[in-house]
Amino acid sequence: MYWFYKHGPHNDLTDVPGVKVGHYTLEDESQGIYTGLTAILPGRENPFKDKLTAATHTINGFGKPLGLEQVRELGQLESPILLTNTLSVGDAARGLIDYMLSVDENIGRPTTVNPLVMECNDGTINDIRKLAIEKGHVRQAIEAASSPLIQGPVGAGRGMVCYGLKGGIGSSSRILSLEGKTYTLAALCLCNFGSCKDLSIQGQKLGPLLDMEASKDQGSIVTVLATDLPLDKSLLQRMARRVQSGIARTGAYTGTGSGEFVLAFTTAREDHLKGTDPDPLFLATVEAVEEAILQALYHGRTSKTYDGKTILSLKDRARDRGLSLPNLEEN
């Protein structure tokens, strides 16, 4: 058994009660547009009024996220979380602001809302200069939110490349029992990082066997951790720091040109686990992140780029090389 903890019924972020995820995928082959938005609804009807405890951590700051600094300062999440491509952060933020204005009539009277948008550069596959994302697409992603979530090259993950192969959205969850109660901890990763030569799957160094052209460890990975564990900001931040260990288990070392950002939040309304041994939370975090990255690769589909190249999926490349991939579902 490779995984120490069992996963939830869907093995994704929506195993955390109340959390939903929606995608808006935009494709136009004639224009070279392969991009999108992913919206994470944190389980509160009006998070501006009914804020969630949250924390953030920057592993390597080569990126352009919006809204993390206020989360870092106050330890609060007050909007849905959006993921998109790098040059669409502004349009996504405007769409999210429009949505939140419709949710709460007190925003701007006088306190404004902190829209949270994180990004990766999908410019290898998507013609990112087309600026295809519009503010109206945000509501479509939010309205599509459901459980379980769809993984792979959808929403913000449509144009992403991971370890030189087709990347995208991946997610995983873990079930923990603490103080006689059962809780869920889950990760969602937007995967757009790494060099194929470094890829490791469940301890097996498979990158060299895939015989792909060498590339730098660059790009980005955005990770969202969600849980119903009653944790305070400090412990959420400590969990967020362990995300790097989950990334490293898949082989990447976090190159200078790769942006790694983490947001962690809890749906719980209290924080009475302050004195609990945090090690089980840390291990569950590492496992969930590791598997989320691998799920993004396993759900990948071979894709054409805007300039006519081909980005292979992990499964297609492994088949071409006569390799068998580990079964992630063994639990």
N, C-alpha and C positions, 0 to 999 in steps of 0.2 A: 504494500500500500504506500503510494508516494505521498499523498496528502494526509496530514495529521488530523485536520478537522473535516467534518462532513460539510457539504454545501447544502443550501436551501433548496426548496422545491423547483425553482426556476434557474438556480445557480446564476443569478444576476442581481443588479442593484435593486430591482423592484421586489426582491425578497424582504427588504426592509419595509415594514408595514407603512402604507401611505405613499411611498415614493413611486413615481411613475416617470417614464422616459418616452419622448416622442422625437420623430425625425421629419425633416423636410429635405428631400433629395432632389437636386437639380441637375438634369442631364440634357445636353444638346450636342450631339456628336458633330453636327455641321459647324458649331461654334467652338468646339473643343472645351465645353463646359462640363465639368464633372465635380460637383461640390455640394455643399448643403449645410444644414443646421441641425444640431441636436439639443433638445431642451430637457432639462432635468427638473421635475417638479418635486420639491422637498417634503411634501406632505402636509402643508398648511394652506388653507384656502386663501388667506391673505397674509403672506409672510412679512409684509411691511408692518402690519399691526401686531402680528403674532410671530415674533422673530425666533429664529432657531440658534442654538449655540453652535459656533463654528470656529475653525482655525485654518491657517494656511501655512504652507512651507514652500520655499523656493530652493530647489536642488541646484539648478543652474539657470541663471536669469536671462538667457538669450531668448526673449519673447516679448510679446506685446499684450498681455492680459489687461483687463479693465475691472476694477473693483476690489482687487485683493488687498490693497493697503488698508481700507477701512475694516475689512474682516480681520486683518492682522491686529489692528489697533483696538477694536471693540469686542471682537470675538462673537460677532453676530452675522447671521445670514438673513437678508430681508427681501430676496427676490428669487425667482427661478434661476437656474444656472444654464447659460448658453455656451455651446461649443461651436466653432465655425473656423473658416480659414483666416489667415493673418490679415489680409486686406479688407475683410468684411466685418471687423470688430466694430467700427463706427456705425454701420447700418444695422447690425444686430443689436447694438446698444440702444439705438433710437427705437427700434421695434419693441425691445423689452421695456423701455420707458413708457411707450404708448400703452403697452399691455398693463403695466402697473398703475398708470393713471386711471385706467378703466376699472381697476380692482379697488382702488382706495381714493376717495375724493379729497382726502386730507394731504396727499402728497403735494409738496410745494406750498403748503399753508402753515408754517413756512418751511418745514423740513423736507428736503428732497430725498429721493430714493437712491440707493447704491446699486446700480445694475451690474451684474456679475457676468462677464463674458471672457472666455478663454479660447485660445487659438493654437492651431498648427499650420504650417505653410504647406498647402497642397499643390504648389506650383509645378511639381514634377509631372503630375497627371492632368491637373486642371489648368486652363489658361486663366491664371489668377488675375491678370491685368484686365479681364473683361468685367470685373466687379459685378458679378451676376447676382449676388445676394441682395435682396431688397428688404426694407423694414417690414413689409407686410408678410414676408415669409416666416417671421418669428411667430406670429399668432398661429400659423398653420402647423408649425412644429409643436407648439404648446397644445393645441387642440388635438393633435395626434397622440398625445402622451397616453401610455397604457402599460399594462403588466401582463405577461412578461415583455421585455424589450427585444427589439430586433438587433442582432449583432452583425458585424462585418462591414462591407463598403456601403454604408447607408448614412444619411444625414451628414454630419461633419466628417464622417469617415470615408465618404465616397472617393475622395481624391488622394488619400494618404498612402504612404509607402513605409513599410516597416522591415528592417533588416534586408533591404533591397528587394523585398517581395511586397505583394499587395497587403497593405495595412488597413486600418479602420477602427471601428468601435469593438471593444471587447469587454466582457464583464464576468464577474464571479462573486460568489458569496460564501460565507462561512457561518456555522452555527456554534454558539458558545453557551455553556451553562455556568453561571456565576451566582453565588449566594442563593442557590436553589431556584433560579429563574433562567429561562432560555432567551437568548438574544441573537440578533443577526448583525453581522458586519459584512459589508460588501464593497467592491471596488468597480468602477467603470473607468476604462482607459481609452483615450484617443491616441492611437499609436502611429507615429510618423518619425521613427528614429532608428538608429543602429546600422551596423555593417553586417552583411550576410556572413562573413567569415567568422564572426563572433557568436552566432546564434547557438544557444544551448537550450535543449528541451528536456526537462526533468532530469537534469544532470548529464545528458548525453550531448557531446559537442558535435552537433550536426552541420554547423556552418560550412566547414571545409568539404564535407561530403556532397554538399549541394553544388559545389563548383561554380559559384557565381562570380562575376566581376567584382573585384575589391572596391569598396567605397569607404568614405569616412563615417565615423559615428557622429552623425549630425541629423538635424531635423527637429523633432520635439516629441514629448509625450506629456499629455495632461491627464492627471488622475483625480477622480472624485471618490472620496470615501464616504459612505453613509452607514449609519448604525442607529439602532434604537437603544443602545446602551446609554444609561444615564451618566454621561461624562461631562467634565468641565472643559473649558478652553485649553487648559494646560495639557491634559491627557490627550485630547484630540490632536494637539500639535505634536506631541511626542509620537503618536501613531503616524502622523503625516510624515515625520522624518524617516520612518522605517520603510516608506515606499521605495526609497532608493535601493534597499536590499532586495525587494521584489523585482525591480528592474534589473539589477545586477545578476540575479539568478538566471535570467534569460540571456545573459552574455554581454550586455552593453556596459561601458565604463563611464558614460556621460562625457562625451567630447565637448570641446569648447564651443562648438557651433550648434549644440543641441539644447533646447529649452525644456526644462522639467519643472512643472508647477503642480502643486497639490492643494486641493481644498477638501477639508474633512468637516462633516457636520453630523449632529445627532438630532433625531426627531423627539427624543425624550424631553420632558419638561423639568426634570430635576437632575442633580448631579451627585447622588449619594455614593458613587463608587470610587470616591477619591482615594480611599485607603486600600483598594483592591490591588493585588499583585498584577502589574500591567503586562507581564511577559506573555500570557495567553493572547492578549489583545495584539501585541506586537507580532507574534508568530502568525496569527490569523490574518493580519494586515499583509504581511509578506507573502503568504500563500495566495490570498485573494488577488493581489496585484500581479504576481507571477502568472497565475492562471488566466487572468483577464487579458494580459498581453498575448498569451498563447491562443486564447479564444479568438482574438482579433485576427491572428494569422490563420488559424484553422478555418475561420469563416470567410477568408479572403477568396476573391474570384479574379482570375486573370483579366487584366484590363488594358485597353489602349490608352495612350496618353494623347494630349491635345496636338502633339507634333508627330503622331504616327508610330511611336515606339510601343513596345509591349512590356508590361509589368506582370510577371508571372505570380500566381498564387503559390503559397507554400505546398499545398497538396499536389498541384500540377508539376512543380519542380521536383518534388520528392518522387512522384511517379516516373518522371522522365529519367531520374537517376536510379530507379529501382530500389528506393528506400522505403521502409515502413516507419510511419510516425507513431509515437507512443499514444496510447488511449488516455485522454485527459479525464474521462469520466470514471475511471477506476477510483473507488472511494472507500 
